Every structure is written in structure tokens, then in C-alpha cells.
């Protein structure tokens, strides 16, 4: 299974979206990077550094500007018909999701990976990303991701 398919399945799992978005909104973390960490279980600091660099580039160029536009379009705007504004917001949301898919595709192309335990991989990527993240918030994400998920090595 490719990283994007795995990430969509994992994100749809009960509690994952809520935990991941809390890390994003409260601690400034990058959800696609966290999902990559859960998938790849990286050990090498160099690999994690390359992943963080990709994440920062994509966030600056596409993800954050699109997210800001999507959130800005949530409220009424002078002179805008609500239905038209919402249709535009839906298009921006699709573009934001596509930018996250492209980031995951770039992350998937990185050579390497590892065998780090899930919580250790999440903690390492979070630390490399910077800022603070409450260990309990990371634990909630790890807990939501624990249990049976599709094996990344299987295609079916």
C-alpha cells in the first residue's frame, strides 16, 4: 500500500483526525509529516531532517496559504453570495488536500525508513519540526493509530 492510501485509511480511523488536528492547531505540527512518521517509522536524523525540509517547503508554498484562504472563506464576506463563497471554499479545500497529497508523495520518495516504535517516531519528527508538543497529545495520536491498520508493505 502506498503512503497516500495508508494515510487516508489511518486518518479516517476513530480519533486520528482529532488527535492530529490538535497537534497541528495547538502545537504547530505538520499532519502529513506525522502520518509519514507513523508509516515510515524513521530512525535516522538525516532522513527526518530531509522530511522536515520537505514539509516546511510545502507548508510555506502551498499548504498554509491554502488553509488560511479556506478558513477565511468560512465566514461571510461583503458582497459574496453565500453559496458562491462556499463553492469557492470547497475548491480551496480540495486544493489544500491535493497539496498535502503531493507532500506525502514527496515524503514517500525519501529513501530509508526504520523500525522505530510508533511513539518514538512521532516524538522524533515532532522534535525535529520544532515547537512544543504536549507528550499527552502525541500519546493520543499514537493511541489512535495503534492497533490493526493496513500493513504498509501490502498492496491489497
C-alpha positions in Angstrom: 0.0 0.0 0.0 1.3 3.4 -0.9 1.7 6.2 1.7 -1.2 8.2 0.5 -3.7 5.3 0.6 -2.3 4.3 4.0 -2.6 7.9 5.3 -6.2 8.2 4.1 -7.1 5.0 5.9 -5.2 5.9 9.0 -6.7 9.4 9.1 -10.2 8.0 8.8 -9.7 5.8 11.9 -11.5 6.9 15.0 -9.6 9.6 17.0 -6.8 10.1 14.5 -8.1 13.2 12.8 -9.0 14.8 16.2 -5.6 14.0 17.7 -3.6 15.0 14.5 -5.5 18.3 14.1 -5.0 19.1 17.8 -1.2 18.7 17.3 -1.5 21.0 14.2 -3.7 23.7 15.6 -2.4 23.8 19.2 1.3 22.9 18.7 2.0 23.9 15.1 2.8 20.4 13.9 2.5 19.2 10.3 -0.1 16.4 9.9 1.3 14.9 6.7 4.7 14.7 8.4 3.2 13.0 11.4 1.4 10.5 9.2 4.6 9.9 7.3 6.4 9.2 10.6 3.8 6.7 11.6 4.1 5.0 8.2 7.9 5.1 7.8 8.9 4.8 11.5 12.2 6.7 10.7 15.2 6.3 12.9 17.9 8.3 11.1 18.2 12.0 12.0 19.3 12.8 8.4 16.2 11.2 7.0 14.0 13.0 9.5 15.8 16.3 8.6 15.1 15.8 4.9 11.5 15.1 5.6 11.1 18.2 7.8 12.7 20.3 5.0 10.2 18.9 2.5 7.3 19.6 5.0 8.5 23.2 5.6 8.8 23.9 1.9 5.3 22.6 1.1 3.7 24.3 4.1 5.2 27.7 3.1 4.4 27.4 -0.6 1.0 25.8 -0.6 -0.5 24.2 2.5 -0.6 27.2 4.9 -1.7 29.8 2.3 -4.5 27.5 1.1 -5.5 26.7 4.7 -5.7 30.4 5.5 -7.8 31.0 2.4 -10.1 28.1 3.3 -10.6 29.3 6.8 -11.1 32.9 5.7 -13.8 31.8 3.3 -15.7 30.1 6.2 -17.2 33.5 7.3 -19.5 35.7 5.4 -17.7 38.2 3.1 -19.1 41.5 1.9 -20.7 41.3 -1.5 -20.3 37.5 -1.7 -23.3 35.2 -2.2 -23.1 32.5 0.5 -23.4 29.6 -2.0 -20.7 31.0 -4.3 -18.4 31.6 -1.3 -19.0 28.1 -0.1 -18.3 26.7 -3.5 -15.0 28.5 -3.7 -14.2 27.3 -0.2 -14.8 23.7 -1.3 -12.4 24.2 -4.3 -9.8 25.7 -2.0 -10.2 22.8 0.4 -9.7 20.3 -2.4 -6.5 22.2 -3.4 -5.3 22.1 0.2 -5.9 18.4 0.3 -4.1 18.0 -3.0 -1.1 19.9 -1.7 -1.0 17.6 1.3 -1.2 14.6 -1.0 1.7 16.0 -3.0 3.7 16.5 0.2 3.1 12.9 1.2 4.2 11.8 -2.3 7.4 13.7 -1.9 7.9 12.2 1.6 7.3 8.7 0.2 10.1 9.2 -2.3 12.7 9.6 0.5 15.0 6.6 0.8 15.1 4.9 4.1 12.7 4.3 6.9 13.1 2.4 10.0 11.8 0.2 12.8 11.3 2.9 15.4 8.3 2.3 17.7 5.4 4.5 16.8 5.6 6.9 19.7 9.4 7.3 19.2 9.0 8.0 15.5 6.3 10.6 16.2 8.3 12.2 19.0 11.5 12.4 16.8 9.6 14.0 13.9 7.8 16.4 16.3 11.1 17.4 17.9 12.8 17.9 14.5 9.8 20.0 13.3 10.2 22.3 16.3 8.0 24.0 18.7 6.5 22.2 21.6 4.0 19.3 21.6 2.5 18.0 24.7 3.5 14.4 25.2 -0.1 13.5 26.1 -1.2 14.9 22.7 1.4 12.8 21.0 0.2 9.8 23.0 -3.4 10.4 21.9 -2.3 10.3 18.3 -0.2 7.2 18.9 -3.1 5.5 20.7 -5.5 6.3 17.9 -3.0 4.9 15.3 -2.3 1.8 17.4 -4.0 -1.5 16.6 -4.7 -3.0 13.2 -4.0 -0.7 10.3 -3.2 -1.9 6.8 0.4 -3.1 6.6 2.3 -0.5 4.6 4.1 -3.4 2.7 0.9 -5.0 1.4 -0.8 -3.8 -1.7 -4.2 -5.4 -1.3 
